[in-house]
């Protein structure tokens, strides 16, 4: 079994999270009007909100399991992203109306 290398783990997760954040940001900028119309409809579909929350929660928990150290700025950002995803997923499942 290979040794645990926290720097390699941070880089791997940053290579996944970074492009994802860029694509989401570009999507939100270029399709603002669609999201303004889509979000209220999305929140009315309880099954969709629950499944999105479950997926977001599992992604956040996977990130936290794979990466839970605070040694550098990049490591801290990755860990905080995992926390944010896990909390958002749990929030969508438990109390989406808030």
N, C-alpha and C positions, 0 to 999 in steps of 0.2 A: 504494500500500500504506500503511495507517495506521501511525503510529508506535507503537512498543512502549510501553505504559503499565503499569508493574509494579503500581501501585495498583489499576487496573481489573482486572488479571489476578487479583490476590489476592482482590478482592471477588467476582469471578465464581466462583472456585473455592470460596471460603467459602460462597457461596450454594448450592453443590452439596453440599459436604461437611457443612456444618452441619445441614441438615435430615436428611440420611442418618444422621448420628450420633445425632440425637434419636430418629428412628424405631427404629433398632437398639437404643438404650438402653431405650426404652419397651417394645419387644418382649421384650427380655431380662428386664425387671422383671415384666411381666405374664404371661409364659409360662415361668417358671423350671422347672416340673416337666417340661414338654415337652422343653426343652433338655437336662435331665439324662438323659432317656431317649434322646434323638435323637443326641447327640454320639458315644457309643460305636458306634452303628450306622453313623453317617456315616463315622467313621474306618476302618471295616472295608471300605467300598466304595472300592477303589483308583481306579477310574475317576472317581468323583465327587470324590475328594480331588485327583487330578491336574487335572481340569478347573477346579475351584475355585482351585487354585494358579495355573494359567495365567491365568485371568481376573483374579485379584488382582494378579498380577505385571504384567500389561499396564496395568491401571488405575494402579498405582503408578508405572510408567515414564512413562505419559502425564502424570500429575501432575508428575513431576520434569522432564519435557521442557518443559512449559508454565510451570512455576514453580520457579525455582531461585535465589531470592535470600533474604537474611536481614536485610532492612532494618528491619522492624518486628516486633512480637510476633506479629501476625496472620500475616505472611508466614512467619515462622519456624515457626509451628504448621502451616500448610499444607504447607510443605516437609518438615517432619518426618513428617507424615501420609503424604506420598508415599513417603518413605524406608521407613516402617513397612510400608506396603502392599506395596512392591516386595520387601522382605526376607521378609515373611510368605509372599508368593506363591512366591518362590524356595524358601523352606524347605519349603513344602507339596509342591513338585514334586521336590526333591532328596532330602529326608529326612523324610517325614511321620511316621515312627514316633518321632522325637525330640520 
